Amino acid sequence: MFSFKKIVEQIKTNKKNFVIYSILRLSVLIILIRTLIVKNYEASFVCILSLILFLIPAFIETNFHIDIPNGLEITIYLFIYAAEILGELGNFYTHFYWWDTMLHTINGFICAAVGFSLVDLLNKNSKEIHLTPLYLSVVAFCFSMTIGTLWEFGEYALDHISKNDAQRDIVIKDFTSYDLDDRHLDAKYSGIIDHTEIFLENGETIVIEDGYLDVGLNDTIKDMFVNFVGAIIFSIIGYFYVEKRRNKIIIDTLVPRTIKDNKDKENA
């Protein structure tokens, strides 16, 4: 059952997390007030969404008896702020070409940690199931890639429904095509593009210098690839943790546990 009071109490249990949460929340509230004053309601919605997302870690801990490590909780707060406030409202996606790539890499890493924790909890709390380290790592990797793929599906749907540009356009300078060659499958046609012209229905002409406009394909593949990199990195860390009990600090910092497991670890 949702209880805002319990969620706030849960957030306050760790002073360092609460300080970071409070600073980010205050920043979002200030931006929210400003967006309301200038009547930018789309930006206001992003701020409200961010405030709701900030409550997710505490909501999970309160209602599902799962302890989210402090490192993961702080990472989630910073990730939400970086994606929604800095990325969307601050136009960091435009000003810093690597911003979106960084976030998708981190997302792949975090989602792999969550996927790892789900099967690791099952592995530890079941007398009948004994999963190998390789199996745990593969499941973590697949879980992360599934979340990353669903995210790209969401961006695609958002672009088509709301006529947005979540799948960022990229100017491509060269191309290779079999269809433009007279012999088709026997040979390919490659070329460097000087410029392209887009003729709109209203008579306006848009000129793109040094290439053509790719409407999302390259951005999607790039996002999925860096998600793949993040997932692979954590899957390797998870494998060696289970196999040889290495990387314990990283696992304890990023992998959620049941509250019971944490109490048992503290009493050990």
C-alpha positions as protocol buffer text, in pm:
chain_id: "A"
residue {
  index: 1
  type: MET
  ca { x: 0 y: 0 z: 0 }
}
residue {
  index: 2
  type: PHE
  ca { x: 131 y: 344 z: -93 }
}
residue {
  index: 3
  type: SER
  ca { x: 223 y: 557 z: 208 }
}
residue {
  index: 4
  type: PHE
  ca { x: 405 y: 881 z: 134 }
}
residue {
  index: 5
  type: LYS
  ca { x: 497 y: 921 z: 501 }
}
residue {
  index: 6
  type: LYS
  ca { x: 667 y: 579 z: 514 }
}
residue {
  index: 7
  type: ILE
  ca { x: 850 y: 650 z: 190 }
}
residue {
  index: 8
  type: VAL
  ca { x: 988 y: 978 z: 326 }
}
residue {
  index: 9
  type: GLU
  ca { x: 1091 y: 804 z: 649 }
}
residue {
  index: 10
  type: GLN
  ca { x: 1271 y: 540 z: 443 }
}
residue {
  index: 11
  type: ILE
  ca { x: 1460 y: 806 z: 247 }
}
residue {
  index: 12
  type: LYS
  ca { x: 1572 y: 969 z: 573 }
}
residue {
  index: 13
  type: THR
  ca { x: 1726 y: 647 z: 709 }
}
residue {
  index: 14
  type: ASN
  ca { x: 2057 y: 722 z: 535 }
}
residue {
  index: 15
  type: LYS
  ca { x: 2184 y: 1077 z: 589 }
}
residue {
  index: 16
  type: LYS
  ca { x: 2413 y: 1088 z: 285 }
}
residue {
  index: 17
  type: ASN
  ca { x: 2138 y: 963 z: 51 }
}
residue {
  index: 18
  type: PHE
  ca { x: 1889 y: 1202 z: 207 }
}
residue {
  index: 19
  type: VAL
  ca { x: 2119 y: 1502 z: 155 }
}
residue {
  index: 20
  type: ILE
  ca { x: 2169 y: 1416 z: -214 }
}
residue {
  index: 21
  type: TYR
  ca { x: 1796 y: 1347 z: -256 }
}
residue {
  index: 22
  type: SER
  ca { x: 1707 y: 1678 z: -91 }
}
residue {
  index: 23
  type: ILE
  ca { x: 1949 y: 1882 z: -305 }
}
residue {
  index: 24
  type: LEU
  ca { x: 1823 y: 1727 z: -630 }
}
residue {
  index: 25
  type: ARG
  ca { x: 1459 y: 1754 z: -523 }
}
residue {
  index: 26
  type: LEU
  ca { x: 1499 y: 2121 z: -426 }
}
residue {
  index: 27
  type: SER
  ca { x: 1663 y: 2192 z: -762 }
}
residue {
  index: 28
  type: VAL
  ca { x: 1376 y: 2024 z: -949 }
}
residue {
  index: 29
  type: LEU
  ca { x: 1117 y: 2215 z: -744 }
}
residue {
  index: 30
  type: ILE
  ca { x: 1282 y: 2548 z: -829 }
}
residue {
  index: 31
  type: ILE
  ca { x: 1286 y: 2456 z: -1199 }
}
residue {
  index: 32
  type: LEU
  ca { x: 922 y: 2342 z: -1173 }
}
residue {
  index: 33
  type: ILE
  ca { x: 814 y: 2677 z: -1030 }
}
residue {
  index: 34
  type: ARG
  ca { x: 998 y: 2859 z: -1307 }
}
residue {
  index: 35
  type: THR
  ca { x: 838 y: 2645 z: -1580 }
}
residue {
  index: 36
  type: LEU
  ca { x: 494 y: 2715 z: -1435 }
}
residue {
  index: 37
  type: ILE
  ca { x: 563 y: 3089 z: -1431 }
}
residue {
  index: 38
  type: VAL
  ca { x: 665 y: 3090 z: -1798 }
}
residue {
  index: 39
  type: LYS
  ca { x: 379 y: 2847 z: -1878 }
}
residue {
  index: 40
  type: ASN
  ca { x: 607 y: 2580 z: -2019 }
}
residue {
  index: 41
  type: TYR
  ca { x: 380 y: 2295 z: -1913 }
}
residue {
  index: 42
  type: GLU
  ca { x: 569 y: 2026 z: -2102 }
}
residue {
  index: 43
  type: ALA
  ca { x: 879 y: 2106 z: -1896 }
}
residue {
  index: 44
  type: SER
  ca { x: 661 y: 2115 z: -1584 }
}
residue {
  index: 45
  type: PHE
  ca { x: 547 y: 1760 z: -1659 }
}
residue {
  index: 46
  type: VAL
  ca { x: 911 y: 1648 z: -1686 }
}
residue {
  index: 47
  type: CYS
  ca { x: 981 y: 1802 z: -1345 }
}
residue {
  index: 48
  type: ILE
  ca { x: 680 y: 1633 z: -1184 }
}
residue {
  index: 49
  type: LEU
  ca { x: 778 y: 1302 z: -1343 }
}
residue {
  index: 50
  type: SER
  ca { x: 1130 y: 1338 z: -1203 }
}
residue {
  index: 51
  type: LEU
  ca { x: 997 y: 1404 z: -853 }
}
residue {
  index: 52
  type: ILE
  ca { x: 786 y: 1088 z: -876 }
}
residue {
  index: 53
  type: LEU
  ca { x: 1078 y: 882 z: -1007 }
}
residue {
  index: 54
  type: PHE
  ca { x: 1291 y: 998 z: -713 }
}
residue {
  index: 55
  type: LEU
  ca { x: 1051 y: 808 z: -483 }
}
residue {
  index: 56
  type: ILE
  ca { x: 1089 y: 472 z: -659 }
}
residue {
  index: 57
  type: PRO
  ca { x: 1386 y: 336 z: -453 }
}
residue {
  index: 58
  type: ALA
  ca { x: 1214 y: 412 z: -121 }
}
residue {
  index: 59
  type: PHE
  ca { x: 881 y: 280 z: -255 }
}
residue {
  index: 60
  type: ILE
  ca { x: 1044 y: -52 z: -347 }
}
residue {
  index: 61
  type: GLU
  ca { x: 1218 y: -80 z: -10 }
}
residue {
  index: 62
  type: THR
  ca { x: 900 y: 2 z: 183 }
}
residue {
  index: 63
  type: ASN
  ca { x: 657 y: -221 z: -6 }
}
residue {
  index: 64
  type: PHE
  ca { x: 869 y: -515 z: -125 }
}
residue {
  index: 65
  type: HIS
  ca { x: 1113 y: -551 z: 168 }
}
residue {
  index: 66
  type: ILE
  ca { x: 1410 y: -517 z: -64 }
}
residue {
  index: 67
  type: ASP
  ca { x: 1714 y: -324 z: 49 }
}
residue {
  index: 68
  type: ILE
  ca { x: 1858 y: -104 z: -227 }
}
residue {
  index: 69
  type: PRO
  ca { x: 2228 y: -37 z: -155 }
}
residue {
  index: 70
  type: ASN
  ca { x: 2328 y: 321 z: -93 }
}
residue {
  index: 71
  type: GLY
  ca { x: 2550 y: 331 z: -402 }
}
residue {
  index: 72
  type: LEU
  ca { x: 2270 y: 212 z: -630 }
}
residue {
  index: 73
  type: GLU
  ca { x: 2019 y: 449 z: -471 }
}
residue {
  index: 74
  type: ILE
  ca { x: 2246 y: 751 z: -526 }
}
residue {
  index: 75
  type: THR
  ca { x: 2317 y: 635 z: -881 }
}
residue {
  index: 76
  type: ILE
  ca { x: 1943 y: 616 z: -951 }
}
residue {
  index: 77
  type: TYR
  ca { x: 1887 y: 970 z: -820 }
}
residue {
  index: 78
  type: LEU
  ca { x: 2173 y: 1110 z: -1029 }
}
residue {
  index: 79
  type: PHE
  ca { x: 2068 y: 912 z: -1335 }
}
residue {
  index: 80
  type: ILE
  ca { x: 1712 y: 1049 z: -1322 }
}
residue {
  index: 81
  type: TYR
  ca { x: 1839 y: 1405 z: -1277 }
}
residue {
  index: 82
  type: ALA
  ca { x: 2097 y: 1368 z: -1555 }
}
residue {
  index: 83
  type: ALA
  ca { x: 1844 y: 1219 z: -1799 }
}
residue {
  index: 84
  type: GLU
  ca { x: 1534 y: 1427 z: -1732 }
}
residue {
  index: 85
  type: ILE
  ca { x: 1650 y: 1762 z: -1594 }
}
residue {
  index: 86
  type: LEU
  ca { x: 1996 y: 1808 z: -1746 }
}
residue {
  index: 87
  type: GLY
  ca { x: 1934 y: 1600 z: -2058 }
}
residue {
  index: 88
  type: GLU
  ca { x: 1583 y: 1708 z: -2155 }
}
residue {
  index: 89
  type: LEU
  ca { x: 1539 y: 2050 z: -1996 }
}
residue {
  index: 90
  type: GLY
  ca { x: 1904 y: 2157 z: -1997 }
}
residue {
  index: 91
  type: ASN
  ca { x: 1957 y: 2032 z: -2355 }
}
residue {
  index: 92
  type: PHE
  ca { x: 2267 y: 1837 z: -2250 }
}
residue {
  index: 93
  type: TYR
  ca { x: 2179 y: 1583 z: -2519 }
}
residue {
  index: 94
  type: THR
  ca { x: 2242 y: 1857 z: -2776 }
}
residue {
  index: 95
  type: HIS
  ca { x: 2532 y: 2039 z: -2610 }
}
residue {
  index: 96
  type: PHE
  ca { x: 2731 y: 1724 z: -2525 }
}
residue {
  index: 97
  type: TYR
  ca { x: 2726 y: 1458 z: -2796 }
}
residue {
  index: 98
  type: TRP
  ca { x: 2842 y: 1192 z: -2546 }
}
residue {
  index: 99
  type: TRP
  ca { x: 2570 y: 1260 z: -2286 }
}
residue {
  index: 100
  type: ASP
  ca { x: 2313 y: 1017 z: -2428 }
}
residue {
  index: 101
  type: THR
  ca { x: 2582 y: 754 z: -2486 }
}
residue {
  index: 102
  type: MET
  ca { x: 2699 y: 782 z: -2125 }
}
residue {
  index: 103
  type: LEU
  ca { x: 2348 y: 744 z: -1985 }
}
residue {
  index: 104
  type: HIS
  ca { x: 2266 y: 442 z: -2199 }
}
residue {
  index: 105
  type: THR
  ca { x: 2591 y: 274 z: -2093 }
}
residue {
  index: 106
  type: ILE
  ca { x: 2510 y: 335 z: -1726 }
}
residue {
  index: 107
  type: ASN
  ca { x: 2155 y: 214 z: -1785 }
}
residue {
  index: 108
  type: GLY
  ca { x: 2286 y: -113 z: -1929 }
}
residue {
  index: 109
  type: PHE
  ca { x: 2513 y: -157 z: -1626 }
}
residue {
  index: 110
  type: ILE
  ca { x: 2240 y: -81 z: -1370 }
}
residue {
  index: 111
  type: CYS
  ca { x: 1977 y: -299 z: -1538 }
}
residue {
  index: 112
  type: ALA
  ca { x: 2224 y: -589 z: -1544 }
}
residue {
  index: 113
  type: ALA
  ca { x: 2275 y: -538 z: -1169 }
}
residue {
  index: 114
  type: VAL
  ca { x: 1898 y: -550 z: -1112 }
}
residue {
  index: 115
  type: GLY
  ca { x: 1860 y: -860 z: -1330 }
}
residue {
  index: 116
  type: PHE
  ca { x: 2150 y: -1025 z: -1148 }
}
residue {
  index: 117
  type: SER
  ca { x: 1993 y: -954 z: -810 }
}
residue {
  index: 118
  type: LEU
  ca { x: 1659 y: -1108 z: -914 }
}
residue {
  index: 119
  type: VAL
  ca { x: 1806 y: -1447 z: -1004 }
}
residue {
  index: 120
  type: ASP
  ca { x: 2070 y: -1433 z: -729 }
}
residue {
  index: 121
  type: LEU
  ca { x: 1795 y: -1392 z: -468 }
}
residue {
  index: 122
  type: LEU
  ca { x: 1615 y: -1693 z: -617 }
}
residue {
  index: 123
  type: ASN
  ca { x: 1939 y: -1890 z: -619 }
}
residue {
  index: 124
  type: LYS
  ca { x: 2014 y: -1816 z: -254 }
}
residue {
  index: 125
  type: ASN
  ca { x: 1666 y: -1865 z: -111 }
}
residue {
  index: 126
  type: SER
  ca { x: 1573 y: -2187 z: -290 }
}
residue {
  index: 127
  type: LYS
  ca { x: 1687 y: -2532 z: -176 }
}
residue {
  index: 128
  type: GLU
  ca { x: 1597 y: -2688 z: -510 }
}
residue {
  index: 129
  type: ILE
  ca { x: 1749 y: -2434 z: -751 }
}
residue {
  index: 130
  type: HIS
  ca { x: 2126 y: -2404 z: -786 }
}
residue {
  index: 131
  type: LEU
  ca { x: 2220 y: -2176 z: -1074 }
}
residue {
  index: 132
  type: THR
  ca { x: 2574 y: -2161 z: -1208 }
}
residue {
  index: 133
  type: PRO
  ca { x: 2771 y: -1834 z: -1217 }
}
residue {
  index: 134
  type: LEU
  ca { x: 2756 y: -1837 z: -1598 }
}
residue {
  index: 135
  type: TYR
  ca { x: 2377 y: -1876 z: -1592 }
}
residue {
  index: 136
  type: LEU
  ca { x: 2340 y: -1584 z: -1349 }
}
residue {
  index: 137
  type: SER
  ca { x: 2559 y: -1365 z: -1571 }
}
residue {
  index: 138
  type: VAL
  ca { x: 2370 y: -1458 z: -1889 }
}
residue {
  index: 139
  type: VAL
  ca { x: 2033 y: -1382 z: -1726 }
}
residue {
  index: 140
  type: ALA
  ca { x: 2163 y: -1046 z: -1599 }
}
residue {
  index: 141
  type: PHE
  ca { x: 2288 y: -964 z: -1949 }
}
residue {
  index: 142
  type: CYS
  ca { x: 1959 y: -1069 z: -2116 }
}
residue {
  index: 143
  type: PHE
  ca { x: 1753 y: -875 z: -1861 }
}
residue {
  index: 144
  type: SER
  ca { x: 1954 y: -559 z: -1930 }
}
residue {
  index: 145
  type: MET
  ca { x: 1929 y: -596 z: -2307 }
}
residue {
  index: 146
  type: THR
  ca { x: 1553 y: -658 z: -2283 }
}
residue {
  index: 147
  type: ILE
  ca { x: 1503 y: -338 z: -2084 }
}
residue {
  index: 148
  type: GLY
  ca { x: 1722 y: -147 z: -2330 }
}
residue {
  index: 149
  type: THR
  ca { x: 1523 y: -283 z: -2625 }
}
residue {
  index: 150
  type: LEU
  ca { x: 1190 y: -196 z: -2463 }
}
residue {
  index: 151
  type: TRP
  ca { x: 1323 y: 156 z: -2403 }
}
residue {
  index: 152
  type: GLU
  ca { x: 1400 y: 193 z: -2774 }
}
residue {
  index: 153
  type: PHE
  ca { x: 1051 y: 61 z: -2857 }
}
residue {
  index: 154
  type: GLY
  ca { x: 913 y: 332 z: -2629 }
}
residue {
  index: 155
  type: GLU
  ca { x: 1118 y: 604 z: -2799 }
}
residue {
  index: 156
  type: TYR
  ca { x: 1001 y: 485 z: -3140 }
}
residue {
  index: 157
  type: ALA
  ca { x: 636 y: 482 z: -3031 }
}
residue {
  index: 158
  type: LEU
  ca { x: 671 y: 825 z: -2868 }
}
residue {
  index: 159
  type: ASP
  ca { x: 816 y: 973 z: -3185 }
}
residue {
  index: 160
  type: HIS
  ca { x: 534 y: 839 z: -3401 }
}
residue {
  index: 161
  type: ILE
  ca { x: 249 y: 920 z: -3164 }
}
residue {
  index: 162
  type: SER
  ca { x: 357 y: 1265 z: -3043 }
}
residue {
  index: 163
  type: LYS
  ca { x: 573 y: 1362 z: -3345 }
}
residue {
  index: 164
  type: ASN
  ca { x: 872 y: 1401 z: -3117 }
}
residue {
  index: 165
  type: ASP
  ca { x: 1242 y: 1333 z: -3185 }
}
residue {
  index: 166
  type: ALA
  ca { x: 1350 y: 1104 z: -2900 }
}
residue {
  index: 167
  type: GLN
  ca { x: 1542 y: 896 z: -3156 }
}
residue {
  index: 168
  type: ARG
  ca { x: 1790 y: 1168 z: -3243 }
}
residue {
  index: 169
  type: ASP
  ca { x: 1856 y: 1248 z: -3608 }
}
residue {
  index: 170
  type: ILE
  ca { x: 2214 y: 1211 z: -3729 }
}
residue {
  index: 171
  type: VAL
  ca { x: 2371 y: 1354 z: -4045 }
}
residue {
  index: 172
  type: ILE
  ca { x: 2538 y: 1070 z: -4238 }
}
residue {
  index: 173
  type: LYS
  ca { x: 2815 y: 1168 z: -4482 }
}
residue {
  index: 174
  type: ASP
  ca { x: 2843 y: 851 z: -4691 }
}
residue {
  index: 175
  type: PHE
  ca { x: 2638 y: 548 z: -4787 }
}
residue {
  index: 176
  type: THR
  ca { x: 2650 y: 207 z: -4951 }
}
residue {
  index: 177
  type: SER
  ca { x: 2358 y: 61 z: -5146 }
}
residue {
  index: 178
  type: TYR
  ca { x: 2298 y: -238 z: -5369 }
}
residue {
  index: 179
  type: ASP
  ca { x: 1965 y: -98 z: -5493 }
}
residue {
  index: 180
  type: LEU
  ca { x: 2127 y: 204 z: -5661 }
}
residue {
  index: 181
  type: ASP
  ca { x: 2355 y: -16 z: -5872 }
}
residue {
  index: 182
  type: ASP
  ca { x: 2218 y: -141 z: -6204 }
}
residue {
  index: 183
  type: ARG
  ca { x: 2345 y: -492 z: -6133 }
}
residue {
  index: 184
  type: HIS
  ca { x: 2184 y: -488 z: -5786 }
}
residue {
  index: 185
  type: LEU
  ca { x: 2311 y: -791 z: -5594 }
}
residue {
  index: 186
  type: ASP
  ca { x: 2618 y: -832 z: -5813 }
}
residue {
  index: 187
  type: ALA
  ca { x: 2775 y: -506 z: -5702 }
}
residue {
  index: 188
  type: LYS
  ca { x: 2727 y: -219 z: -5463 }
}
residue {
  index: 189
  type: TYR
  ca { x: 2718 y: 156 z: -5506 }
}
residue {
  index: 190
  type: SER
  ca { x: 2910 y: 369 z: -5256 }
}
residue {
  index: 191
  type: GLY
  ca { x: 2946 y: 743 z: -5243 }
}
residue {
  index: 192
  type: ILE
  ca { x: 3027 y: 1052 z: -5037 }
}
residue {
  index: 193
  type: ILE
  ca { x: 2727 y: 1284 z: -5008 }
}
residue {
  index: 194
  type: ASP
  ca { x: 2783 y: 1650 z: -5088 }
}
residue {
  index: 195
  type: HIS
  ca { x: 2441 y: 1766 z: -4970 }
}
residue {
  index: 196
  type: THR
  ca { x: 2074 y: 1669 z: -4971 }
}
residue {
  index: 197
  type: GLU
  ca { x: 1760 y: 1875 z: -5019 }
}
residue {
  index: 198
  type: ILE
  ca { x: 1429 y: 1813 z: -4848 }
}
residue {
  index: 199
  type: PHE
  ca { x: 1122 y: 1957 z: -5024 }
}
residue {
  index: 200
  type: LEU
  ca { x: 835 y: 2014 z: -4782 }
}
residue {
  index: 201
  type: GLU
  ca { x: 469 y: 2014 z: -4875 }
}
residue {
  index: 202
  type: ASN
  ca { x: 440 y: 2386 z: -4800 }
}
residue {
  index: 203
  type: GLY
  ca { x: 705 y: 2465 z: -5062 }
}
residue {
  index: 204
  type: GLU
  ca { x: 991 y: 2515 z: -4817 }
}
residue {
  index: 205
  type: THR
  ca { x: 1326 y: 2357 z: -4903 }
}
residue {
  index: 206
  type: ILE
  ca { x: 1571 y: 2242 z: -4636 }
}
residue {
  index: 207
  type: VAL
  ca { x: 1934 y: 2190 z: -4740 }
}
residue {
  index: 208
  type: ILE
  ca { x: 2153 y: 1952 z: -4539 }
}
residue {
  index: 209
  type: GLU
  ca { x: 2521 y: 2010 z: -4607 }
}
residue {
  index: 210
  type: ASP
  ca { x: 2774 y: 1725 z: -4619 }
}
residue {
  index: 211
  type: GLY
  ca { x: 2531 y: 1436 z: -4585 }
}
residue {
  index: 212
  type: TYR
  ca { x: 2175 y: 1317 z: -4545 }
}
residue {
  index: 213
  type: LEU
  ca { x: 1945 y: 1300 z: -4243 }
}
residue {
  index: 214
  type: ASP
  ca { x: 1919 y: 961 z: -4077 }
}
residue {
  index: 215
  type: VAL
  ca { x: 1595 y: 968 z: -3876 }
}
residue {
  index: 216
  type: GLY
  ca { x: 1679 y: 747 z: -3579 }
}
residue {
  index: 217
  type: LEU
  ca { x: 1831 y: 421 z: -3701 }
}
residue {
  index: 218
  type: ASN
  ca { x: 2193 y: 502 z: -3616 }
}
residue {
  index: 219
  type: ASP
  ca { x: 2095 y: 657 z: -3282 }
}
residue {
  index: 220
  type: THR
  ca { x: 1895 y: 345 z: -3188 }
}
residue {
  index: 221
  type: ILE
  ca { x: 2175 y: 104 z: -3282 }
}
residue {
  index: 222
  type: LYS
  ca { x: 2431 y: 318 z: -3096 }
}
residue {
  index: 223
  type: ASP
  ca { x: 2212 y: 322 z: -2783 }
}
residue {
  index: 224
  type: MET
  ca { x: 2163 y: -55 z: -2793 }
}
residue {
  index: 225
  type: PHE
  ca { x: 2535 y: -112 z: -2848 }
}
residue {
  index: 226
  type: VAL
  ca { x: 2646 y: 95 z: -2547 }
}
residue {
  index: 227
  type: ASN
  ca { x: 2369 y: -73 z: -2341 }
}
residue {
  index: 228
  type: PHE
  ca { x: 2531 y: -398 z: -2453 }
}
residue {
  index: 229
  type: VAL
  ca { x: 2870 y: -275 z: -2330 }
}
residue {
  index: 230
  type: GLY
  ca { x: 2733 y: -177 z: -1988 }
}
residue {
  index: 231
  type: ALA
  ca { x: 2551 y: -511 z: -1955 }
}
residue {
  index: 232
  type: ILE
  ca { x: 2861 y: -709 z: -2052 }
}
residue {
  index: 233
  type: ILE
  ca { x: 3079 y: -525 z: -1799 }
}
residue {
  index: 234
  type: PHE
  ca { x: 2845 y: -597 z: -1508 }
}
residue {
  index: 235
  type: SER
  ca { x: 2782 y: -957 z: -1621 }
}
residue {
  index: 236
  type: ILE
  ca { x: 3157 y: -1023 z: -1607 }
}
residue {
  index: 237
  type: ILE
  ca { x: 3178 y: -863 z: -1262 }
}
residue {
  index: 238
  type: GLY
  ca { x: 2881 y: -1073 z: -1145 }
}
residue {
  index: 239
  type: TYR
  ca { x: 3033 y: -1393 z: -1282 }
}
residue {
  index: 240
  type: PHE
  ca { x: 3361 y: -1354 z: -1095 }
}
residue {
  index: 241
  type: TYR
  ca { x: 3173 y: -1254 z: -780 }
}
residue {
  index: 242
  type: VAL
  ca { x: 2973 y: -1578 z: -775 }
}
residue {
  index: 243
  type: GLU
  ca { x: 3254 y: -1799 z: -906 }
}
residue {
  index: 244
  type: LYS
  ca { x: 3544 y: -1671 z: -698 }
}
residue {
  index: 245
  type: ARG
  ca { x: 3383 y: -1417 z: -462 }
}
residue {
  index: 246
  type: ARG
  ca { x: 3571 y: -1129 z: -622 }
}
residue {
  index: 247
  type: ASN
  ca { x: 3435 y: -776 z: -678 }
}
residue {
  index: 248
  type: LYS
  ca { x: 3246 y: -798 z: -346 }
}
residue {
  index: 249
  type: ILE
  ca { x: 3258 y: -421 z: -292 }
}
residue {
  index: 250
  type: ILE
  ca { x: 3099 y: -351 z: -632 }
}
residue {
  index: 251
  type: ILE
  ca { x: 2826 y: -614 z: -581 }
}
residue {
  index: 252
  type: ASP
  ca { x: 2742 y: -495 z: -228 }
}
residue {
  index: 253
  type: THR
  ca { x: 2724 y: -137 z: -355 }
}
residue {
  index: 254
  type: LEU
  ca { x: 2499 y: -199 z: -656 }
}
residue {
  index: 255
  type: VAL
  ca { x: 2301 y: -522 z: -614 }
}
residue {
  index: 256
  type: PRO
  ca { x: 1969 y: -507 z: -420 }
}
residue {
  index: 257
  type: ARG
  ca { x: 1913 y: -765 z: -144 }
}
residue {
  index: 258
  type: THR
  ca { x: 1620 y: -871 z: 66 }
}
residue {
  index: 259
  type: ILE
  ca { x: 1611 y: -706 z: 408 }
}
residue {
  index: 260
  type: LYS
  ca { x: 1645 y: -1054 z: 562 }
}
residue {
  index: 261
  type: ASP
  ca { x: 1966 y: -1124 z: 367 }
}
residue {
  index: 262
  type: ASN
  ca { x: 2115 y: -796 z: 481 }
}
residue {
  index: 263
  type: LYS
  ca { x: 2033 y: -868 z: 845 }
}
residue {
  index: 264
  type: ASP
  ca { x: 2189 y: -1212 z: 815 }
}
residue {
  index: 265
  type: LYS
  ca { x: 2503 y: -1057 z: 664 }
}
residue {
  index: 266
  type: GLU
  ca { x: 2525 y: -803 z: 945 }
}
residue {
  index: 267
  type: ASN
  ca { x: 2483 y: -1073 z: 1211 }
}
residue {
  index: 268
  type: ALA
  ca { x: 2741 y: -1301 z: 1049 }
}
